[in-house]
C-alpha cells in the first residue's frame, strides 16, 4: 500500500482517500505529480486574489459607485451634502455646562494669562449662539449665557483671592470685591437707565453691560493673583469708554465719571461729584488717555485723564459755574 509523501504519519485508512479521489491505488503513482501541481495552481490562484484585494485602493472611484465620505469626530454632515447649522435650544439651561467648561479651562491653563484667554474663548462660543436667535427673547437668553461665563469665572477668582499669602493685600482685594458687588447695580443704572427707559431691549443692554464690567473685574483679580505667583500678566488696554467711581472705601458711590459713545460722532461724559449737580458734556480723545471735556453749561471746560486701570482724574480748566469752578481736581480711583 502506498503512503502519502506529505504525511509520514499516514495510516492504511489514508489510502481510502487516495482511492476515492483517483479511483485506484494503481493510478496514484502516475498521477501523484499532477495532483500536487493542481494543488499548487489552486493555491497560487487564491493568493493572487488575496493580493489583488490587498493592493486595491480603498475609495477609488468605480463606475456607478460613490467614494466614501470621511467624517471626523465632532463634525456634522448634513443631508444631500449641504452644510446646515444645527439649531440652538434656547429653552435649555446651560449653567452646568458653563461651569464644567470654566472648570476645565482653569485646570488646563498654564498661567493666569492663559486662563483668561481660555475663558474668553468660551464666552465667544456662547456669544456666537446669538446668531441663531429668531426672537428678542432668544437674543436676551444668548446674551445672558455670555454674562454667565464671566460671572462663573469671577466666582472662582474670588475663592483664589482668599489664598493670597499677603494678609493686607488679601483683605484689600476682598473688601474691594464686596464693594464692587454692592455698587454694580447702581453703576449699571447710571449707565443704561432702567427697564422703563429701554423697553424690550433692556435685558440685552443689561447683560451686555454686566458682561463688560464683570470681564473687567476678572482681569483685575487675575492680575493680582498672577502678581502673588510671580507670573507675568498683561492687562488689556483700558478703553476711553467706561466708569470710574470714588466710593470712599465703602459699598456706595460717592462720585462717578462715565464716558461713553454718544449719538453720531459725539462722545459723552457724565460727571457727579459728592452728589452735586450733575455735569454732562462731550469730549474729544486727544490720545494717551487724555480727553478734552466741554460741558453743556456755563462755559465749562476741562481735562479728563484715564490712567489705565488705576484711576481717572478730572481737572476743570475753564468755567463760569459756581460748583464746578476753575482749579477743581478730582480723582475717581475705583475702576469698573
C-alpha positions in Angstrom: 0.0 0.0 0.0 1.3 3.4 -0.9 2.0 6.1 1.7 1.2 9.8 1.2 4.5 11.6 0.9 3.5 14.8 2.6 2.4 13.0 5.8 4.8 10.5 7.2 2.2 9.6 9.8 -0.4 8.5 7.3 -2.1 5.1 8.0 -3.8 2.5 6.0 -7.0 4.4 6.2 -5.4 7.3 4.4 -5.4 5.2 1.2 -9.1 5.3 1.2 -9.0 9.0 0.3 -6.5 8.2 -2.4 -8.8 5.6 -3.9 -11.7 7.9 -3.6 -10.0 10.6 -5.5 -8.1 8.7 -8.1 -10.2 5.5 -8.5 -7.4 3.0 -7.7 -4.1 2.7 -5.9 -2.5 1.7 -9.1 -3.2 5.1 -10.7 -1.8 7.1 -7.8 1.9 6.8 -8.6 1.4 8.0 -12.1 -0.8 10.9 -11.1 1.0 12.0 -8.0 2.8 14.8 -9.7 -0.3 16.0 -11.4 -2.2 16.1 -8.1 0.3 18.3 -6.4 0.6 20.5 -9.5 -3.1 21.1 -9.3 -2.9 22.0 -5.6 -0.1 24.4 -6.4 -2.1 26.1 -9.1 -5.2 26.5 -6.8 -3.0 27.9 -4.0 -1.4 30.4 -6.3 -4.8 31.5 -7.7 -6.2 32.1 -4.2 -3.0 34.0 -3.2 -3.4 36.2 -6.4 -6.9 37.1 -5.5 -5.9 38.0 -1.9 -3.0 40.2 -3.1 -5.3 41.9 -5.6 -7.7 42.7 -2.8 -4.9 43.8 -0.5 -3.4 46.2 -3.1 -6.6 47.7 -4.3 -7.1 51.4 -3.4 -9.9 52.0 -0.9 -12.2 54.7 -2.1 -11.1 54.6 -5.7 -14.0 55.7 -8.0 -15.6 53.0 -10.0 -18.4 53.2 -12.5 -21.7 53.8 -10.7 -20.1 54.0 -7.2 -19.5 57.0 -4.9 -16.3 57.5 -2.9 -17.0 57.1 0.9 -17.1 60.3 3.0 -14.7 60.6 5.9 -16.4 62.0 8.9 -14.2 63.4 11.6 -15.1 63.4 15.3 -17.5 66.2 16.2 -18.3 67.0 12.5 -21.9 67.1 11.4 -22.5 66.1 7.9 -25.8 67.4 6.5 -28.1 65.5 4.2 -27.6 66.0 0.4 -24.0 67.2 1.1 -25.2 70.6 2.2 -23.9 72.4 5.3 -26.6 73.3 7.8 -26.1 74.9 11.2 -27.6 72.9 14.0 -30.4 74.7 15.9 -29.6 76.2 19.3 -32.0 75.2 22.0 -32.8 78.5 23.7 -35.0 76.8 26.3 -32.1 74.7 27.6 -30.3 75.6 30.8 -26.5 75.7 30.0 -25.4 76.7 33.5 -24.0 73.3 34.4 -22.1 73.0 31.1 -20.7 76.6 31.5 -19.4 75.7 35.0 -17.8 72.5 33.7 -16.2 74.4 30.8 -14.9 77.1 33.0 -13.6 74.4 35.5 -11.9 72.6 32.6 -10.3 75.8 31.3 -8.9 76.6 34.7 -7.5 73.1 35.1 -5.8 73.2 31.7 -4.4 76.7 32.0 -0.6 77.1 32.3 -0.9 80.7 33.8 -3.5 83.3 34.8 -3.0 84.9 31.4 -3.7 81.6 29.7 -6.7 81.1 31.9 -8.3 84.4 31.0 -7.7 83.7 27.3 -9.4 80.3 27.6 -12.4 81.8 29.4 -12.6 84.4 26.6 -12.9 81.7 24.0 -15.7 80.0 26.0 -17.5 83.4 26.1 -17.0 83.8 22.3 -18.6 80.4 21.7 -21.8 81.3 23.6 -21.8 84.8 22.0 -21.9 83.1 18.7 -25.2 81.4 19.6 -27.0 84.8 19.3 -26.6 84.5 15.5 -29.3 81.8 15.7 -31.7 83.8 17.7 -35.0 84.5 15.9 -36.8 86.4 18.6 -35.9 89.1 21.1 -36.4 86.7 23.9 -33.8 84.3 22.4 -31.4 87.2 21.9 -31.8 88.0 25.6 -31.1 84.4 26.5 -28.0 84.2 24.4 -26.6 87.4 25.9 -27.2 86.0 29.4 -25.1 82.9 28.7 -22.1 85.1 27.9 -22.5 87.0 31.1 -22.8 83.7 33.0 -19.4 82.6 31.7 -17.6 85.6 33.2 -19.7 85.5 36.3 -18.7 81.9 36.9 -15.0 82.8 36.3 -15.3 85.8 38.8 -16.6 83.4 41.5 -13.6 81.1 41.1 -11.2 84.1 41.2 -12.7 85.3 44.4 -12.1 82.0 46.1 -8.4 82.1 44.9 -8.0 85.7 46.1 -8.7 84.3 49.6 -5.5 82.3 49.2 -3.1 85.2 48.6 -0.4 85.0 51.3 -0.1 88.7 51.8 -2.6 89.5 54.5 -3.0 93.2 53.8 -3.4 92.7 50.0 -5.8 89.8 50.5 -8.1 91.8 52.8 -7.9 94.9 50.5 -9.0 92.8 47.5 -11.8 91.0 49.3 -13.1 94.3 50.6 -12.9 95.8 47.1 -14.8 92.8 45.7 -17.5 93.2 48.3 -17.9 96.9 47.5 -17.9 96.1 43.7 -20.8 93.7 44.3 -22.7 96.4 46.3 -22.2 99.1 43.6 -22.6 97.3 40.3 -26.4 97.7 40.1 -26.2 101.4 40.8 -23.4 101.8 38.3 -25.4 100.0 35.7 -28.5 102.1 36.3 -26.4 105.3 35.9 -25.1 104.0 32.6 -28.0 102.4 30.8 -31.0 103.5 32.8 -33.8 101.2 33.9 -36.2 98.8 32.2 -38.8 101.6 31.9 -36.3 103.6 29.8 -35.4 100.9 27.4 -38.4 98.7 26.9 -37.9 95.3 25.3 -34.2 95.9 24.7 -33.3 96.3 28.4 -32.4 92.6 29.0 -29.8 92.7 26.2 -28.4 96.1 27.4 -28.3 94.7 31.0 -26.5 91.5 30.0 -24.1 93.4 27.8 -23.2 95.9 30.4 -22.8 93.3 33.2 -20.7 91.1 30.8 -18.3 94.1 30.2 -17.8 95.1 33.8 -17.5 91.5 35.0 -14.9 90.7 32.4 -13.0 93.8 33.5 -13.2 92.7 37.1 -11.9 89.2 36.2 -8.9 90.8 34.5 -8.2 92.9 37.6 -8.3 90.0 40.0 -6.4 87.7 37.7 -3.7 90.3 37.5 -3.5 90.4 41.3 -3.3 86.6 41.6 -0.6 86.5 38.9 1.4 89.0 40.9 1.2 86.8 44.0 2.5 83.9 42.0 5.3 86.0 40.3 3.7 85.5 36.9 3.6 88.0 34.1 0.1 89.2 33.2 -0.7 91.8 30.6 -3.8 93.8 31.2 -5.9 94.6 28.2 -5.7 98.3 27.1 -8.2 100.3 29.0 -10.9 101.8 26.7 -11.7 105.5 26.8 -15.3 104.4 27.5 -16.2 103.1 30.9 -16.9 104.0 34.5 -14.7 105.1 37.4 -16.1 105.9 40.8 -15.0 107.2 44.2 -16.6 105.1 46.9 -14.5 106.3 49.9 -13.8 102.7 50.7 -17.5 101.8 51.1 -20.1 100.0 49.1 -21.7 103.2 47.8 -20.8 105.6 45.0 -19.9 109.0 46.3 -18.8 110.3 42.9 -18.7 108.9 39.4 -17.3 109.5 36.0 -18.9 107.9 33.0 -17.5 108.2 29.5 -19.5 106.6 26.6 -20.3 106.8 22.9 -23.0 109.3 22.2 -25.2 109.9 19.2 -23.4 110.4 15.9 -19.7 111.2 16.3 -20.1 112.7 19.7 -18.6 111.1 22.9 -20.5 111.8 26.1 -19.2 112.3 29.6 -21.4 112.4 32.7 -19.9 113.5 36.0 -21.2 113.6 39.5 -19.1 114.7 42.5 -20.4 114.2 46.0 -24.0 114.2 44.7 -23.6 117.7 43.5 -25.4 118.9 40.4 -24.8 116.6 37.5 -22.4 117.8 34.9 -22.7 116.4 31.4 -21.0 117.3 28.2 -18.9 115.9 25.3 -15.2 115.0 24.9 -12.6 114.6 22.3 -9.9 111.9 22.5 -6.5 113.5 22.5 -4.7 110.2 22.8 -2.7 108.6 25.6 -5.8 108.5 27.8 -6.4 112.3 27.7 -9.9 113.5 26.9 -10.7 117.1 26.2 -14.0 117.8 28.0 -16.6 120.5 27.1 -19.5 120.9 29.4 -23.1 121.7 28.3 -23.4 124.7 30.6 -21.6 127.7 32.0 -18.7 127.6 29.6 -17.2 124.6 31.5 -14.1 123.0 30.0 -11.6 120.6 31.4 -9.3 117.6 31.0 -10.2 114.0 31.8 -7.3 111.7 32.2 -7.7 107.9 32.1 -4.7 106.4 34.0 -5.0 102.8 32.8 -6.9 100.6 35.2 -5.8 102.5 38.3 -7.9 105.7 38.2 -9.3 108.6 36.3 -9.0 112.3 37.1 -10.9 115.5 36.2 -9.4 118.9 36.1 -11.6 122.0 35.4 -9.6 124.5 33.3 -12.4 127.0 32.4 -15.7 127.7 34.0 -18.4 130.3 34.9 -20.0 127.7 37.2 -20.2 128.2 41.0 -19.8 124.4 41.7 -17.5 123.1 39.0 -15.1 126.1 39.2 -11.6 126.6 37.7 -8.9 124.6 39.5 -11.2 121.8 40.7 -9.3 118.5 40.6 -10.9 115.2 41.5 -9.8 111.6 41.4 -12.0 108.5 40.8 -10.0 105.6 42.0 -12.2 102.6 41.5 -12.5 101.1 38.0 -15.5 99.3 36.6 
